[in-house]
Amino acid sequence: MKNREISHCLCVLGFVLFATTSVPGQRPETKRDSPDELRPQRILSIWGAAGQNGRTPAMRASYRRIFARMDADRDGRLSREEFIEKSTYLTKRVRTGILAASDNNRDDVVSESEYIENRFITDEAEDIIGRMDEDSSGRVSLQEFVGNSRIGDSQTARQIFRLLDTDKSGDLITPEYLRVWGAWARAGQGRPSTRGHDQNVEVLNLPNISSFERNPSNRFVVDLDWVRAGHPYKGTDANQPHTGAHIYFSVPDKPIPASDVEAFPAIYAVADGFVFRVDEYFKQREMFNRTLGKPVSNRRYGVTLAIALQESAAVNFHYSIEPMIDPEDSDFYKPFILVKRGQWVKKGDIIARMYMPPRAEFSRNTHIHFNLMDTGRRQFMAPTIFSERINAQFHAAWGSRGVDGGDRIPPCMGYRLSGPENAFGTGAKSTL
């Protein structure tokens, strides 16, 4: 292939990848090329990737036998325990990534058809890119890639490497390049036929969570002028652990009518991403209400925004919006939710409004509980994606709630975190 043709391929691919992440309010669309233009699969063809044409009956039969061996309970599905905990295929980290990539409908199990489709893609990727790992370190360096990628032009090879190196670490590990390869391999198969598969492709286009450590968000959940009190995420090592940070709101001088939705505090997308889930009327656990003098089960609403990846699984920013009442109407909160499931949003977009009950004694307890969650492991994590300036401004508004037992908590978004609660994978932290 001529270098000019490969470069043109990269330009088209770059446009496609940009289009999947830069249009707010809609899902990514693959650019419709005219017949004489190149699609992303052309890059795969440089390496001789067979794709659909490589799916032989013998391979399919082999994958079915492997699936059957792992399916211990013979229910036709692979659970996390079967696929990750009990399997010996590659490493646990890689198996976790493969499960996330295979689980097209996000039900946390892998069907036989999902497993077979993903095996065709991942085995070919590992065979082609894995062979570039000259020192068998489990990582493909830039030097190894440029020297063994079959691309004669080193500048073009470096450009392709940068597209695969999503965490910008300077080398490629299996879960990382499989995410990109999977997106490329599926790009020519037409628009996915199910929402689950559509979301699987969308997840692959998110940045690695480590990008927020280098470039933190400067957009807080709400305007800080509205914040009356709060506290950070309190980890499992805290005196009083709590798996979410809290924002409490200033009570308006006069009650705001529920019909005047735009008068209520705005809730913002803290980063680019897509809406993974919407809760319109979620029942909370029963608690004793001192004002009413009886136990009640309040109803909340919420938005879960997928903003990043961690080992091929989406990392979600979860907004639990809690007015601390039961409006006894399942449609009541709907006007306050301004996005829909699957919708792409940009950082700073208003995604919801914070309803505040007219009674001040209820309004004072109104709050937003927010945290990160890894959908691959269902692990709660501290929302440590914000700039130091935002952390300091939020800390200044905590008041008496910014304590852990008798200890005053310093400025942070995560306090006394265990290793799994640190989304950046840098271990336990006293503050982050």
N, C-alpha and C positions, 0 to 999 in steps of 0.2 A: 504494500500500500504506500502511496506517495505521502510524504510528510505533510504536504498541503492538504490532502484529503483527511488525514488524521487530525490536523489542527482544526479543520472545518467541523469535524465530528465533535471536538471538544467545545467549540463555540455553541453548537446546537445543544449539546448536553448541558452546558452551563446555563443556557436559557431555560431548559426544562427544569433543572434543579432550582433555579431562581424563581420560576413561576410557581413551584410547589410550596414556596414559603413566604411569598411576598404579597399575596392578594388577600386582604382582609375580608372576612364574611363569606368565604366560600372554600370548598375543597379544592386541592390542587388539580389542575388539568394538564395532561400531557400535550405538548405543542403538536398540532397537526401539520406534519411536514408534507410538502409536495413530493412527488415520486423521486425527483432528482436530489432531494435533500437527505441527510443522514439522521438516523435515530440513535438513541443511546446504545442499542444493541450492537452498533457498528464497532464500538470500543471492544466489546466482548469478542467480536469476530476477529479482531487483531490477534487475540490469543487462541483462536480456534475453538471457542466455546460452542458446543453443539446445541445447547438449550433444548427446546422441545424435540428436535430431531435426534437427540441422543437418548431418548427414552425407549429403551428396548424392552420387550416382554420379559427377558431374563432378569434385567435390573429390577423391574417392577416386582417380579416374583420374589427376588432376593430381599427387597425392602419389606414386603409383606411378611416374610418369614421372621425377619428381625423384629418387626412390630409385634408379631404374635408372641415371640419369646419375652418381650418386655411387658406385654399386657397380661400381668399375673392373674388378674381377676376375670379375664376373658369377657370384658364388657365392651370391647371394641374401641376403647379410649385409653390414652395414657395419662394418668394423673401426674402431678408433680412428684409424688413419692416414687412412682414407677419409673419415670423418665430421668429424674435428677438424683434422687437419693439412692436408688437401688441399681441404676445402670453403671456400667464400667466404661462406657464409650467416651474417649478423650477425657477431658477434665470436667469437674463439676461446674466451673465457671463457664466453659464452652457449652455444656449441656443446658445450663440456665439460659444462655443466649439463644440456643437453637430452639428451646421450648417456646420462648417469647416470639421468635420469628415464625415458628410453625403454627402457633395458635391464632389462626386468621380471624376467628370470630370472638376472640378475647373471653372465652368461657373458662380459661385456666386448665383446660384439658386439650389433648391433641388427638384428633380422630385419625383413622388410618389414611384417608385421602389427604389430610393436611400433612401428615408425616411423610408420605411418599412424595408429594409435590415439593416439600422443602428439602428432602434428601437429594432429589435430582439437582436442585440448585446448589446446595451447600457442598455436596461432594465434588461437583465440578469446580467450584471456586477453590476449595481446599487443594485439589489436585493441581490447579494451574498456579495459584499464588503461593500455596504452601511449598511448592518445589523451588521457589526463589529463596527460601530460608537456608542458605548455604551452611551456616554454622549450627543448624538444628536448635536454635535458641528459643523457638516458639514465637519469634518476632521477625518480621521482614523489614530490614532497614532500608533507608532511601538508596544507599549504595547498592545493596543486593537487588532492589527492585529495578533500578536503572540498568544494572548490568545483566539482568536475566529476564526482562519483560518482553523480549522479542521486538521492542520498539527501537529502531535504529537512532532516532533523534532523541538525544538525552533531555532536551528542553521539554519535548512533548511527554516523555516518560515522567518527568518531574511534575508536570501539570496533572497527569492522571494520578500519580501518587498522592498529591495534595487533595484530590477529590476523595480518595479512599481513606486518608488520614483524618478522620472527622474530629478526633480529640487533639490534633496538632501536636502530637507527642514526638513526631519524627520517626516513628516506626509503626508497623501494622501488626495487630494481633487478630486472631481468628474472629471473635465476635464483631470486631470493628469492621473489617472488610466485608464480612458476610452481610452486614446491614446494607451497605451500599450496593454490593453485588446483587443482593436480592431485589432491591429497588430497580436496578438496571435490567435484571432478567425478566421482571414482571412488567416493565414499562411498555413493551410491545404487545401485551396480551389484551389490549382494549380496556375499557373502563371496568373495574371489578363489578361483579354481579351482586355482591352483598355488602351491606354496611360494614360487617365485621372485617371482610377482606379490605375494604376501602380504608378503614381505620388502620389496619396493619401496615398498608403502604404509607399512610400519613405519618405513623409513628417513626418509620425509617428515615424520614426527612428532618427529624428534630436534632438539635445539637446535643453534644455530650454535656452532662451536668457539670463537668469540670470547667466548662466555659464561663460559668457564673462566678467561679473562684477568681478567674482572671479579669472578667468584665462584669461586675455585679450590676444588678438592676438599680436604676435611679427612680423607679416608679413604685411608690408604696401602694398598699392595698386600698387605702382611702386617703383623702386629703387630711393632713395631720391637724389642721384647725378643728376638725370634728372630734379628735381623740381626747377623751377626758381621763382615761386610765388604761392600764394594760399590763401585760407581762410577756416575756419570751417563752419559747418552748422549753419546758423543764424536763430534762432527760431522766433516764432510769436511775442515775446516780444522785439525783436531787433529793432533798429531804421530803419534798412534796411533789413527786413527778406529775407531769401533765403533758399529754402528747399533742400539744398545740399551743401556739401563741394566741393571746386574746387582745382584742380592741374593744374598749367600752366608749360609748358616745356621749357627748355633751347633750343634755336634755334641752330641747328647744324652749324658748320663752312661752310660746303658744303651741298647743298640739297642731300637728300638720294633718290635714284631712287625707285619708287613704286614697282619695281620688286624685290628689295632686302629687302624682308619682315623682315628677322631676324635682320637687322640693326636698325630697329625702336625700341623704348623703349618697354620693356616687361611689361605686365599687369598681375598681379598675383591674384590667389585665396587667399583671406585674411583668409580663414578658410576652413575646410572640408565641403563639401556640394554637392548639385547637381544643374545642370543648369536648372533653372525653365523656362527661356525664352531667346531667342536670337533675336535681331533686326539687320537685315542686311542692311537696307536702309530706315531709318525713317525720315520722313519729319518734320522739325522743323518750328515753327511759323515764319512768315515773319518779318525781321528786316532790318533797313537801314544799308547798308554797306558803310562806308566812303571811303574805298579804291576804290570800284567800282562806288560809287556815285549814288546808286539806291537801292531800297528795294530788298532783296533776301530771299529765303527760303532754308537754308542750309540742308544738309542731314547728319545724324549721324548714328552710329551703336552702339551696346551695348550688354551687358550680364547681366542677372539677376540671381544671385546665391542664392539659398535657403540654409541658414546656421543654422537656429534655429527655435524654436517654441515659440509662445506666445499665451496662451489660445487655444491650438490645431490648430492655424493657422500658416502657415509658415511665418517666418521673412526673408525677402530677402535683400541681399546686392546688390544694383543696381548700375551698372557701365554704365553711359551715356558717350560714347566716341565721342567727338565732334571736328572733324578737322576744322569746321567752313567754309566748302566749299560745293558746289554741284558738284560732279564729273560727273553728268549726265550719269551715268552708274550704274544700279541696282546691278551689279555683282562686282563693283569696290572694295568694302570693304571686300568681302568674304574671300580673302586670309589672312586678318588680324584677323579673328575670328577663334580661334583654338579649339573650343569646339562645341558640339552639344546639343540640347535640350534633357534633361533627363540624360545626362552624369554625372557620379560621379567624383569629383575632390578632390585632397588633398590640404591642405594649402601649398602654395608655388608653385603649378603648374602654368605654364604660360597659361593663358586662351585666351589672345589676344595680339595684338601689336598695338601701338599708331601711326596711320598714321599721318605724318606731311607734309603739303603741301610744295612744293619747294619755293614758294614766301615767304620771311621772314615776310612780313607784315600780311600774313595769319597765318603763323606758330606761331607767337607770341601770337595769340589769341586761338590757339589750346589748348583744356583742357579736363579733365575728371571731370564730375559732379558725385558725389557719395553720397548715402544716404541709410538708411534702410527703408523698407516699410513692414507693416503688411498686408498680403493679406486678412486677415479676415475682416479688417475695411477700407482698402485702406488708411491707415494712414501713412504719411511721418514721419520719425523719424531720429534723428541724428545718425551718424555712430560711436557711442561711444564704440567701441569694442577693441580699440587699447591700448597698454601699454603706461605708462607715458613717457617712453623713446622715443617712436615713436611720441607721441604728441609734445614733446619738440623739436625733430628734424624737424618735419613738421612746427612748429611755427617759427623756426629760418629762414625758407625759405620764409615766407609769403611776406615780403617786404611791399610795400605800399598798398597791397590788404588786409592786416590783420587788417582792421579797420571797425568800424560800425558807420557811420556818422563821428563824430570827436573823437570817442572813440577807443583807441587801445585795441585790443582783446587779452586777456592772453592765454597761452597755453591750448588748449582744442580741442575736436572734435565737441562739441555742445555748442552754446553760446545763453544765454537768452532763454532757452527752456520752453515751456508750458508743463504741465503734460503729455498730449498725445504724445508729441514729445520725451519723455524720454522712451526708450524701456525697461528700467529696472523697470518701474512702481513705482519709488520713488518720483514722483511729479515734479513740476517745479524746474528748476535749473538755476542759473546764468551762471555756466560753468560746463561741464561734459566731 
